[in-house]
Amino acid sequence: MYQIASPSSFRALTCSQCPCPPVVLQPPGSWVTHALHTKMPSVSPKVTNSYIQGPTDIPLLDKTVGQCLEETVERFPDREALVFCRDGVRKTFAQFKEEVDQAAAGLLALGLRKGDRLGMWGPNKYEWVLMQFATAQAGIILVSVNPAYQASELEFVLRKVGCKALVFPNQFKTQKYYDVLKQSCPELEKCSPGGIKSKRLPDLSIVIMCDSKLPGTFHMNEVMQAGDSSHLKQLRAVQQTLSCNEPINIQFTSGTTGSPKGATLSHRNIVNNANLVGLRLGITGQEIRCGLPAPLYHCLASVGGCMVMALHGTSCIFSSPGFEGKALLEAVSREKCSFLLGTPTMFIDMLSQPDFDSYDLSTLRGGIIGGSSVPPEIMKTIITKMHMPALVVAYGTTENSPVTFMGFPDDSIDQRTETVGYIFPHTEAKIEDPETGQSVPLNTPGELQIRGYCVMLGYWNDPAKTSEVITAEGWYKTGDIGVLNEHGYCKIVGRCKDMIIRGGENIYPAELEQFLHTHPKVEEVQVVGVKDSRMGEEICACIRLRAGQDCTKEEIKAFCKGKVGSQSSVSFLTSIPSGCWGLIQKHKLKEQMEKHLQL
C-alpha cells in the first residue's frame, strides 16, 4: 500500500520548459485514509499564470495490463470481479483470469500475433471485457468500436487501423451487426471462418461472434476451445516480450468535426491512470462493488471501471447491455453497489424514474461523474437523493488516458460542484490564450493543455493530426476552455468549438447551463450558439422540463434578467440529442435548432 505523502514533500513546483512562475504548495490541513488528498490554500500573491504540476511522490508503475491483473488475482482470487446482471454472468477474479488466458491462447491459435489489431464492436457484454484483457495478454491491440457505427463508419475505422479481427454479438436493439458488416464485406457469407478475403476490408480475415455462428464467422466458444498447451506456452513467451510502453488500445474520437481519429494508448498510459483513479478515491484493496452504466468502448468504463478493477480489486457490476435507468437502480439495490460511474445524463435519468424512491440505495457511498459538464444543482441533488457523499467529478479526454483532473471524496461541496477537481499526480496543466499562445492569469478562461505520462502515443497512422494537438514540447491541446483558480482546482466552461461569439463577446455555454439548472422547473438544459445575421451568433437555450411542469419562454427570460445574459431563443424539448450512452451531441443539437428556427 502506498504511503500518504508527508507535508515535507510539498514544495514549489516548476516546469523546466514553461516560463510560468512556480505554484507554491503548502502542507495540507488534513488527510483522508488511503486517499492522496491535499488541501490547497491560497497560492503566493505573486503567482499570476495558470500553470500547475501534480505531486510526484507516488511512483508510476512500469507494468503491463496482464501483470496488474495477475497480481490482483493473487490477492483476491475468490472475490467477484464481474457481474453482468441481464446475462446472468458472474466471475470471480480467478475464474476471469483463467478464461482470459484461454481466450488469449485461442486468439493465437486463430493466427493473431503481437501487434495485430482486433476490433471489439458491441454493447456492454462479458465478451467485451474478456477481449479487453485477452488481447492485452497476447500483445494484440484492442480497437474500441462504437456499437452504434453503421457501415460507412465501421469501414473507415477498420481500414484506418488495419483490423485483422472483429468481434461482435448478433444484435443489440435494432443494430444487426452481421448485416451491417456485410455491407462493407459482402464476401463474408461465402468465406470459411478465419479465411475472409475482402476487397474493401483487405486486412480483415477473422470474424468472431459472441452469441451466434453465421457463415464466415467463429463462435466465441470455438475461440475459447482453440488454444492448447502449445498456445499457452506461446502466450507465456509473448508476455515476456511485452513492454509497458507498447500500444494496447486504440480509442476512436467522436468525429464530430471530421473523420474519427484513433487515439492510441499504451499499457503505461492506462495502467497508471487507473491506478491513480483508485488511489484518489481511496478504494485500494477494499471490497468495492461499482455499478458501470457507461459504455465499454469509452474510457470512462474501460479504464475508470475495468482497469481500476484489475489494479485495485473492485467488482464491476453491469446492469444491462445499454444504459437503462431503471435497470441500474435495480442493480444497485440488488447487488449492493457502493460506487457508480456515469455521465450527468445517466444520473438525471435515474433520478427521473417514477419509482425512484422505492429502491434501496443505502449501500451507495460515492462514485465518479464525468463525460460532460456537471451543473452544481444536479451534483447536489445526486449527492443528497442518492446517498453519495463521496461523489466526485472527473475530467479528462480519451487522448489523456483519460483522467487528468479529479476531485477528492472529502472536498467541500463547492469544490465538487464548481470545479472538476485537482490535477492528477505526474501531470502538468497550463491554460493559454488559444489565439496568442500566451499563458493567462489565474481565474481567466483559456485553452487547457496537458503534459505527462497520460498523453497518448498519437493518433494511429495520422502524424499530421497528431502534430496538430501535441506540441513539440509534449503538450496536448485539449480544445476545452478551462479556468484554474488559486487553489489549483480547475473549472471547465466549455469547448473551444462550442464557445458562442455574440457581437464579439465570448460566451461560455457551461456558465449559462449551470444557472438555468437552478430554475425549479428545469430538468436538463443545453445552450448552443445559432447563426444570426446581425450578431454573428445568438444564444439558444434548449430545455427539458421536469415531469408535470409547464413553463413559457417569457418565464425563462425573466428568470435570467439581471443575472445572466438574456437568451435570444428558448426551445422546450422532450429529449436532448445524445449518443447511445448519454454523451450529449451539441453539434446535432445546434443543427436541429437552426433548422427549427429556419436560420
Secondary structure by P-SEA (a helix, b strand, c coil): cccccccccccccccccccccccccccccccccccccccccccccccccccccccccbbbbcccaaaaaaaaaaacccccccccccccccccaaaaaaaaaaaaaaaaaacccccbbbbbbccccaaaaaaaaaaaaacbbbbbccccccaaaaaaaaaaacccbbbbcccccccaaaaaaaaccccccccccccccccccccccbbbbccccccccccaaaaaacccaaaaaaaaaaaaacccccccbbbbccccccccccccccaaaaaaaaaaaaaaacccccbbbbbbcccccccccccccaaaaaccbbbbbbccccccaaaaaaaaaaacccbbbbcaaaaaaaaaccccccccccccccbbbccccccaaaaaaaaaccccccbbbbbbccccccccbbbcccccccccccccccccccbbbbbcccccccccccccccbbbbbcccccccccccaaaaaaccccccccccccccccccccbbbbccccccccccccbbbbaaaaaaaaaaccccccbbbbbbbbccccbbbbbbbbbcccccccaaaaaaaaccccccccbbbbbccccccccccccaaaaaaaaaaaacc
